[in-house]
């Protein structure tokens, strides 16, 4: 079993689609050269077959020399065996090159997605990114599949030209000039194909994007009865994609017809000239047979060249799309010169609000404007370096955005208000690194009060989670992502509205369990919430007004001394701050990995 792609430490060259394709070629140059070597042997064997047949006729059959005939026949058998072996090896190398190029492109796109933060979603829809990784990457792989055959065809063409010159210089000139002219003639058909393939790619990308966005919001659409509108839009996109695909098919049909016509005209002309020379005695009978074999062989280089050009066009379009994704500046990245993160738990200080998160204990952040408190949480989690350059957060003595990103992500984990669940087993969902025992996972589930979710699964931790956790209600997804967050055992855990989709009784249990699990030395927990049940379990509460820290203290102290705080909290309490499980829910995504 082979693992693709093979490892490569070089960064992709994004200056142009051509340079990106050359970067891929350089990354797999070993197997690429191997494919070219086997492809050249394969085509050389094909090119020599007519020559050996001609020699067998002229030196063996016509003069009745059985010994010479046996020698040429033996050579032909040996050549056939070499051709069979080299064809198999060439195909294996071609598939390897195709898979490496395709999977390496998918890999760099995936790497970019996980490390771009909010920058990529702001520029591309989910469907466009998926189409780039799944479709464009495969199209790029195709050019590396045909590369071995293309170079081999060139070698075979040059060899045949030399052999034909040995028989007739006139026919040699026909081969040297005619084959390139035939290939050039096909360009008139390939140019419209390039334009139509680009249009088809854009239409397919738009259709995929619309489909992905529709599926993601299917529950909401059904709730408001608007699915028929999006179905009609998808039909329109699908129809446009179909029409664009039909135009591509027309061009491909024209290309195939042009290949048959051009190659047919060349083969007839080449064979006709050879027959005239045989009749006039300029060449031998065996040479005429060889010339006919050469004419048949030369069909392959012309068709391979046309196929390679067509695939290169598709690869060029795909490479351009991938470059668009990869060249999007990441929202977070390591600076050219980084500063070390504090070696021991240290305070986080936000310059905008004036909030200081001291190491250890539980602190809540409350604001009359939920966006302000959520923005503070995102700054503490380093979601966008550009924001932190304007609104600095210091961790210990240094700026947070100047520290190594990997260390920040391993020690500060943010569970956002819209976390994601992915496909896989529940065990993999809650413990992606596989570092915890089942007992530890169950303890985290207990903290999140998600025991009822677990009890309803037939296979327990081995139960399969559907895409985005759609088989769970909103409250169940929220509690499972909370369990996942707790299981990280992060030095600083930031939770944004972790109980907004659960009832009051469940929230009370979560508040008590969360305090017991996180109120330990070396662990700091920041909770963005306005729920009195959670606030009463906090060591301290920071209250923001107009984006600045107005007061800080215990929940009870702020209730008694800060009227504005009381209005915010009582307002949430009066509304009960909750809804039945599944009504408020929203998929919640935990940003504990690289952004």
Buried (B, 14 or more C-beta within 10 A) or exposed (E): EEEBBBEBEEEBBBEEBBBBBEBBBEBBEEBBBBBBBBBBBBBBBBBBBBBBBBBBBBBBBEEEEEEBBEBBBEBBEEBEEBBEBBBEBBBBBBBBBBBBBBBBBBBBBEEBBEBBBBBBEEBBBBBBBBBBBEBBBBBBBBBBBBBBBBBBBBBBBBBBBEBBBEBBEBBBEBBBEBBBEBBEBBEEBBEBBBEBBBBBBBBBBBBBBBBBBBBBBEEEBEEEEEBEEBEEBBEEBBEBBEEBBEBBEEBBEBBEEBBEEBBEEBBEEBBEBBBEBBEEEBBBEBBBBBBBBBBBBBBBBBBBBBBBBBBBBBBBBBBBBBBBBBEBEBBBBBEEEBBEBBEEBBBBBBBBBBBBBBBBBBBBBBBBEBEBBBBBBBBBBBBBBEBBEEBBBBBBEBBBBBBBBEBBBBBBBBBBBEBBBEEEBBBBBBBBEEEBEEEBBBBBBBBBBBEEBBEEBEEEBEBBBEEBBBBBBBBBBBBBBBBBBBBBBBBBBBBBBBBBBBBBEBBBBBBBBBBEBBBEEEBBBBBBBBBBBBBBBBBBBBBBBEBEBBBBBBBEBBBEEBEBBBEBBEEBBEEEBBBEBBEBBBBBBBBBEBB
